[in-house]
């Protein structure tokens, strides 16, 4: 017994309607994607940063406040000058050791 042409047409129509519904759903999801991404970005911006970041920010703020005085700035400059002097002395000592080693190897 062969199915009637009407029921075959009904099946094809049902498949087409299902495909149309699926395509409309995909279209709706795609059009809402930019809005969804914008909401997610806003949510990320509004959330509290990790606690490690807060601790680091607090430490940096305290450090900046401590350096706000002229004495703090002078002390920082002195420490940097000492560090530069020690670095230069280390480089000179290394160069002199290399020169001494080369002189020993040459006899």
Secondary structure as UniProt FT lines:
FT   HELIX           5..46
FT   HELIX           51..66
FT   TURN            67..68
FT   HELIX           70..106
//
